[in-house]
Amino acid sequence: MVIDPKKLEEIANKVVDSIPPGVKQMAEGVDAKVKQALQHQLSRLDFVSREEFDVQTSVLQRTREKLITLEARLDELEKAKSISSAETNDTKVLESKDNA
């Protein structure tokens, strides 16, 4: 999973900024360790990037559009079949009356 580096940097900076100045001086490389810890914890979560979310949303939209088109086509075919069946039945009824 890829985490947006800018977001990670922003979160790490907020954590580092909340540390009192005296502690900051004592802890050399705190920001790097905070970033590393955040990256590790966030990678354990089941997140997707915004880009992947947008791609999947687009795929879903196209799939819905295709489904709507296919449902409409199926309705047309079913109507045509029922009309054809009704005409065939009418023809058979007329033929049986003529033969009688």
N, C-alpha and C positions, 0 to 999 in steps of 0.2 A: 504494500500500500504506500502511496506517495502522499506525503503531507506537504501542503504549501509552505515553502521555506519562510515566506514573509509572515504568515500567521504564526508559525513556530517561533520566529524571531520576536514577534510582538508579544506573545505569551511569556517567553523567556525574559524579555526586558521588563515586563510588568512584575514578574516574580523577583527579579534582581533589584528593581527599583524599590520594592517593598522591604528589602533587607536594610537594617540600620547601617549607616555609614561605617561605623567601627567594625562591624562584622564583615562588611564588604572588603575592607582592606586586609582582613585576616584570611579571607577565603579567596585565594588566587585561583582564577579559572572557574568561579562559581557559575558564570553564565553558560560556559561550555557544558558543564556538568548538568545544569538545569535543562538545557536543550537536549542533551543526550537522554536524560531521564524522561522528559516529555515525549521525545520521539519513541522511546521504548514503550511507554505506557499507551500512547496513542496507536501504535502499530498493533497492539493486542486487541484493540477495538475493531468492530466491523464497520468501518467507514468507507465511503467511496468519495472520490474527488468530485468537485463541482462539475468538472469537465465530463467525467464519466456519467454523472447524474443527468446532465443535459443531453448527452448522447443517447442514453437509455430512454429519456423522456421523448425525444424525437422519434426513436424507433417505435415506441409504444403508440405515438400519435399516428405514424404511418400505418401501423398494424391495425389500429382502430378504423382508419379510413378504408383500408382494403376490406376489412370485415363488413363494414356498412355496404360497400359496393357489391361484395359477394352475396350478402343477404338479399339485397335488392334483386340481383340477377337470379338467385334461387327462387324468389317469389315470382318473378316473371316466368321462369321455366315451369314452375308448379301450376300457375294459372293457365299457361299455354297447354300443358298436359291435360288439365281438367277440362278445358274447352274442347280439346281434341277427343278426349274420352267421351264427353257428352255428345259430340257430333257423331262419333262412331256408334254409340248406343242408339241415337235417334235414327241413324241409317238402318241399323239392324231391326229396329221396331218397324220402320216403314217397309222393309223388305219382307218381314214376317207377315205383315198385314196384306201385302201384295200377293204373297204365296197362298194365303188362306182363302 
